[in-house]
Amino acid sequence: MKLVIGNKNYSSWSLRPWLAMKVAGIAFEEERIPLYLPESKARILAVNPAGKVPCLVDGALRVWDSLSILEYLAETHPQLWPADRAARALARSVSAEMHSGFAQLRTHMSMNIRRSLPGRGRTPESLAEAARIMALWSDCRARHGAGGPFLFGAFSNADAMYAPVVLRFRTYAVELPPDCDAYAQAVLALPAMREWIAAAERETESIPQFEQYP
Ligand SMILES: N[C@@H](CCC(=O)N[C@@H](CS)C(=O)NCC(=O)O)C(=O)O
């Protein structure tokens, strides 16, 4: 299988399936397409008619959109969702909420791993969304987290969906309550996360529209 991704510093959607594949031990090659260069769109469109990364190539099959890639992976690696039906339903709900929501947080605190921007990006709306994320992290941990340090104990697709938020909270130094901070530290300590962060720090491309902060 091949996973087509964008810049590791900026492409939060790419991180999600990449991390799930690494943690689940799924072998894959990666193709990195630096975004917003003159040739980027044509390169992405050659793989994915939707014109976005990430896209998973499995033989003749193309699977695009982060959440559908995560679902495809879980068909052969069911440990990527919690085993318990109620926990699995909640994991899917919080994953879908991340996928379709938190637009203000994504706009004002965009993923930029290399930067340290404490206090920036804080608007009433982005802070309200951050508070909602902390509440759902606490709820998942309290109800289903006894078996390990992640949202549902063992690592799951829900953690893959929120991994970029952990990085945003790190870049913008968003204060977290102790249970959420412990969760964020567990995500950051994953060897695959360390690998992604180190690669992002080595990247040399700078995308101007993602480097402008008010
Ligand atoms: N809903 C999609 C969003 C994918 C997306 O917006 N990808 C961005 C990079 S993070 C992209 O491909 N941007 C390049 C472009 O639009 O040309 C998903 O979950 O995968």
The ligand as an SDF file (V2000), in Angstrom:
LIG
                    3D

 20 19  0  0  0  0  0  0  0  0999 V2000
  -11.8200   15.9650    4.4200 N   0  0  0  0  0  0  0  0  0  0  0  0
  -10.4860   15.6730    3.9010 C   0  0  0  0  0  0  0  0  0  0  0  0
   -9.6850   16.9480    3.9410 C   0  0  0  0  0  0  0  0  0  0  0  0
   -8.3910   16.7930    3.1490 C   0  0  0  0  0  0  0  0  0  0  0  0
   -7.6630   18.1290    2.9820 C   0  0  0  0  0  0  0  0  0  0  0  0
   -8.2690   19.2330    3.1350 O   0  0  0  0  0  0  0  0  0  0  0  0
   -6.3730   18.0400    2.6530 N   0  0  0  0  0  0  0  0  0  0  0  0
   -5.5590   19.2200    2.4250 C   0  0  0  0  0  0  0  0  0  0  0  0
   -4.2110   19.0850    3.1460 C   0  0  0  0  0  0  0  0  0  0  0  0
   -4.3420   18.8570    4.8960 S   0  0  0  0  0  0  0  0  0  0  0  0
   -5.1830   19.3230    0.9510 C   0  0  0  0  0  0  0  0  0  0  0  0
   -5.1130   18.3260    0.2540 O   0  0  0  0  0  0  0  0  0  0  0  0
   -4.8940   20.5490    0.4930 N   0  0  0  0  0  0  0  0  0  0  0  0
   -4.3150   20.7570   -0.7980 C   0  0  0  0  0  0  0  0  0  0  0  0
   -5.2580   21.3060   -1.8240 C   0  0  0  0  0  0  0  0  0  0  0  0
   -6.4540   21.5110   -1.5080 O   0  0  0  0  0  0  0  0  0  0  0  0
   -4.7870   21.5550   -2.9280 O   0  0  0  0  0  0  0  0  0  0  0  0
   -9.8720   14.5420    4.7320 C   0  0  0  0  0  0  0  0  0  0  0  0
  -10.3830   14.2560    5.8160 O   0  0  0  0  0  0  0  0  0  0  0  0
   -8.9250   13.8900    4.2650 O   0  0  0  0  0  0  0  0  0  0  0  0
  1  2  1  0
  2  3  1  0
  2 18  1  0
  3  4  1  0
  4  5  1  0
  5  6  2  0
  5  7  1  0
  7  8  1  0
  8  9  1  0
  8 11  1  0
  9 10  1  0
 11 12  2  0
 11 13  1  0
 13 14  1  0
 14 15  1  0
 15 16  2  0
 15 17  1  0
 18 19  2  0
 18 20  1  0
M  END
$$$$
